[in-house]
Amino acid sequence: MTSPRTVDDLAIELLGKTSEALSPSERRVLERIHKRETISQDMGVVHEEDATFGERLSDHVAAVGGSWGFIIAFGVVLFGWMILNSQILGQVGFSFDPYPFIFLNLMLSTLAAIQAPIIMMSQNRQAAKDRAAASHDYEVNLRAELEILRLHDKVNHIIEKLGAK
């Protein structure tokens, strides 16, 4: 039993398809099998290497803005702002943002208007990473399945040879 010499031979033997009927993923897997190259790689590292400064920044903003630490700290700042402007500075007549805290509302609206699209960018990037990882997982699983089939064929061939003696 000799191993196939071309990707076309592997396509017919392992997948029962002609070379033209292969999907791009199947073709990549068969080419790697033919070249005896590994296919596994850490997709998180691959994605981080390709990330721009803006993408890394949006991931960091989303990580910070979606944490309990941020929520607690932000609550403390809001409470402090209200106490400062209504109780402390209000008592001496120097309140720069008295109740109903119009400037605070403006700042909160601005923060929400800026933070929301940045978080959406991070979520879109994460969705793209997930799609790439799923595609890569498919290729790795296909490679493993095809290699197992090849091993079964080799074991069956050895058993046939031993049985014929």
C-alpha positions in Angstrom: 0.0 0.0 0.0 1.7 3.2 -1.2 0.6 6.6 -0.1 -1.0 8.8 -2.7 1.4 11.1 -4.5 -0.8 14.2 -5.1 -3.5 16.2 -3.4 -5.9 15.0 -6.0 -5.2 11.4 -5.1 -5.8 12.2 -1.4 -9.0 14.0 -2.2 -10.4 10.9 -3.9 -9.0 8.4 -1.4 -10.0 10.2 1.8 -12.9 12.4 1.0 -14.3 10.7 -2.1 -14.3 14.0 -4.0 -12.4 15.4 -7.0 -10.0 18.2 -6.4 -12.4 20.7 -8.0 -15.2 19.7 -5.5 -13.1 20.5 -2.4 -13.9 23.4 -0.2 -11.0 25.8 0.6 -10.7 24.3 4.1 -10.6 20.7 2.7 -7.9 21.7 0.2 -5.8 23.3 2.9 -6.0 20.2 5.0 -5.1 17.9 2.2 -2.2 20.1 1.1 -0.9 20.0 4.7 -1.3 16.2 4.8 0.5 15.9 1.4 3.4 18.1 2.6 3.4 16.4 6.0 3.0 19.8 7.8 1.2 20.4 11.0 -2.0 22.4 11.0 -2.5 23.3 14.7 -1.8 26.9 15.8 -2.9 29.2 18.7 -5.6 31.3 17.0 -5.5 33.8 19.9 -1.9 34.5 19.2 -2.5 34.8 15.5 -5.3 37.3 16.0 -3.3 39.4 18.5 -0.4 39.6 16.1 -2.7 41.1 13.4 -4.5 43.5 15.8 -4.1 47.2 15.2 -3.6 49.7 18.1 -7.3 50.7 17.9 -8.5 47.1 18.1 -6.3 46.4 21.2 -7.5 49.7 22.7 -11.2 48.8 22.1 -10.6 45.4 23.8 -9.0 47.0 26.8 -11.8 49.6 27.1 -14.4 46.8 26.9 -12.6 44.7 29.5 -12.3 47.7 31.9 -15.8 49.0 31.2 -17.4 45.6 31.7 -15.9 44.9 35.1 -17.2 45.1 38.6 -14.3 47.3 39.5 -15.3 49.9 37.0 -19.0 49.7 38.1 -18.1 50.1 41.7 -15.5 52.9 41.1 -17.9 54.7 38.8 -20.7 54.5 41.4 -18.4 55.9 44.1 -17.4 58.8 41.7 -21.1 59.6 41.0 -22.0 59.5 44.6 -19.0 61.6 45.5 -19.9 64.1 42.8 -23.5 64.4 44.1 -22.4 64.8 47.7 -19.7 67.3 46.8 -22.1 69.5 44.7 -25.1 69.2 46.9 -23.8 69.0 50.5 -20.2 70.2 50.7 -19.9 73.0 48.1 -23.6 73.7 48.2 -23.3 74.7 51.9 -20.7 77.4 51.1 -22.3 78.6 47.8 -19.6 77.3 45.5 -21.5 74.4 43.9 -20.3 74.2 40.2 -23.0 71.6 39.3 -26.0 71.9 41.7 -29.0 69.6 41.7 -30.3 68.3 39.1 -26.6 67.8 38.1 -26.9 68.9 34.5 -23.2 68.8 33.9 -23.0 65.3 35.4 -25.7 64.2 33.0 -23.9 65.6 30.1 -20.7 63.8 31.1 -22.6 60.5 31.6 -24.2 60.9 28.2 -20.9 61.7 26.5 -19.3 58.7 28.2 -22.1 56.4 27.0 -22.0 57.8 23.5 -18.2 57.1 23.3 -18.1 53.9 25.2 -20.9 52.0 23.4 -19.4 52.0 19.9 -16.0 51.1 21.3 -17.5 48.1 23.1 -19.3 47.2 19.9 -16.0 47.3 18.0 -14.5 44.9 20.6 -17.5 42.6 20.3 -17.3 42.5 16.5 -13.6 41.7 16.8 -14.3 38.9 19.3 -17.0 37.5 16.9 -14.4 37.5 14.1 -11.9 35.8 16.4 -14.5 33.2 17.2 -15.3 32.6 13.6 -11.6 32.1 12.7 -11.2 29.8 15.7 -14.2 27.7 14.6 -12.9 27.5 11.1 -9.5 26.4 12.3 -11.0 23.9 14.7 -12.9 22.4 11.8 -9.6 22.0 9.8 -7.8 20.5 12.7 -10.7 18.0 13.4 -10.8 17.1 9.7 -7.1 16.5 9.6 -7.3 14.3 12.7 -10.2 12.4 11.2 -8.5 11.8 7.9 -5.2 10.8 9.6 -7.2 8.2 11.7 -8.8 6.9 8.5 -5.3 6.5 7.0 -4.0 4.7 10.1 -7.0 2.3 9.9 -6.1 1.5 6.3 -2.5 0.9 7.3 -3.4 -1.3 10.2 -5.8 -3.3 8.0 -3.1 -3.7 5.4 -0.7 -5.0 8.0 -3.4 -7.4 9.3 -4.0 -8.7 5.7 -0.3 -9.2 5.2 0.1 -11.1 8.5 -3.0 -13.2 7.7 -1.7 -14.2 4.3 1.5 -15.7 5.7 
